[in-house]
Amino acid sequence: MKVRVTDITHREKVLEAEEPVSAYPVLVEAQKSGDCVFRSPVSITLSLIQEFGHIRVDGAVSVEVAHSCSRCLSEFSRDISSRFKAYYTRSASQKSEDEVELSEEDLISVTYQGDEIDFSDEIAEQILLELPIKPLCSDDCSGLCSTCGADLNLNQCSCETDSAKFAFSPLLGFKVNNKGE
């Protein structure tokens, strides 16, 4: 999504759009790698205003995403959404080497060049930040049985579950004789 800088004034301008995921190469790569499948276009709302020598952007993005659960491998969908704030400033041609204390606005500041600002990178970044590393269909997902592979969310399997079977179980009865030798 691109906006001409001259269209952004001291009065708030709200833009709403739906764009296909294919407009964001980073999201297409995430889908190709198997991390997720995007099921809807990206919904975008941007509030733009020019103030104090920069352009403030308050944004919201959302999209429906399908995942494979990390525990039970079942497919599930959920909406992810993110709200963000960024400050866009025209890039300076000369950088100062002096130490400067950064304010909160500087930490979420982005520079732009030319007559347009492209918000695509910020939009894609916000969606990627919301994608879970280990997606779960629910917080209480029981997963798969490690012996037979049955989905424990659907029913219990008949496999033996001996809680004492772990790597150090042979050491359970081990005693150390600590007599002064």
Residue, then its C-alpha position, 0 to 999 in steps of 0.5 A: m500500500k503506497v500513499r503520496v506524501t502530499d496527500i497526508t496533511h495535518r488533518e487525520k486521514v483514514l485509509e481502509a483496504e483489503e489486499p491479496v496476500s500475493a502483494y506481500p512477497v514475505l508472506v508468500e514465502a511464509q506460505k510456501s515454506g509451510d508455516c501457514v496458509f493464508r485464507s483471506p485477504v489482508s485487511i488494513t486500516l491506516s490512520l495518517i497525520q502529519e505532525f511535528g516534522h514527521i508522519r504518524v501512522d496508527g495501523a491495524v492489520s488482520v488476516e485469517v490463517a490456517h495452521s497445523c497444530s504442533r501437538c496433534l497435527s490437526e488443521f485449524s484456522r484463526d484470525i490474527s490481528s495486530r495494531f501498530k504505531a510508526y513515525y515516518t520521517r524523510s531520510a536525511s542525506q547526511k548522518s551525524e556521528d554524534e551520540v544521540e539519546l533516542s526517544e520512544e518515537d525514534l525507536i519506532s521511526v521509519t525513514y522514507q525517500g521520494d514522494e510516496i511512502d510504501f507501507s507494505d513492509e510494515i504491514a507484512e512485518q506486523i503479520l509475521l510477528e503475530l504468527p506463532i512459532k509453535p501453533l496450537c489448536s487450543d491451549d489444552c491440546s493433548g497431542l498424539c500418543s507417543t506410542c501408537g500416534a492416536d489423537l488424544n483429543l478425540n479419545q484415549c488410547s489403550c497404550e500403557t502409560d507408565s509414569a515411572k518410565f523415563a531416562f533415569s529410572p534405573l537410578l531410582g533405587f541407587k544409593v550412595n554409601n558415603k562412609g569416610e574412607 
